[in-house]
């Protein structure tokens, strides 16, 4: 499984914010998105690298 791209994360992020009442901590939002997309630890444990951004 590959890291989801920016556009694949947008709708689950917006849904997470809606479920959280319009705001949430980064951790709350991330956990909701991880759960919604059923992302494995192999994906979620990768450190962020802005040099290899999936946003294009």
C-alpha positions in Angstrom: 0.0 0.0 0.0 1.3 3.5 -0.9 1.0 6.7 1.0 -2.4 8.3 0.1 -2.1 11.5 -1.9 -3.3 14.9 -0.8 -6.5 14.7 -2.8 -7.3 11.2 -1.4 -6.9 12.6 2.1 -9.1 15.7 1.7 -12.6 14.2 1.9 -11.8 12.0 4.9 -10.2 15.0 6.6 -13.3 17.1 6.0 -15.6 14.3 7.2 -13.4 13.9 10.4 -13.8 17.6 11.1 -17.5 17.3 10.6 -17.7 14.4 13.0 -15.6 16.3 15.5 -18.0 19.3 15.5 -16.0 21.5 13.2 -12.6 21.4 15.0 -10.2 19.0 16.6 -6.6 18.5 17.5 -4.2 17.3 14.9 -4.1 14.0 16.7 -7.9 13.6 16.7 -8.2 14.5 13.0 -5.3 12.2 12.0 -6.7 9.3 14.0 -10.1 9.7 12.4 -8.6 9.8 8.9 -6.4 6.8 9.7 -9.4 4.8 10.9 -11.7 5.9 8.0 -9.1 4.9 5.4 -8.0 1.8 7.4 -4.3 2.8 7.0 -1.8 0.3 8.3 1.0 1.1 10.7 3.5 0.7 7.8 2.0 3.9 6.3 1.1 5.9 9.3 4.5 5.5 10.9 6.4 7.0 8.0 7.9 10.4 8.8 6.8 13.4 6.8 9.3 14.4 4.1 8.4 17.7 2.4 10.9 16.9 -0.4 8.7 14.0 -1.5 5.3 15.6 -1.1 2.4 13.9 -2.8 0.7 17.2 -3.4 1.2 18.3 -7.0 
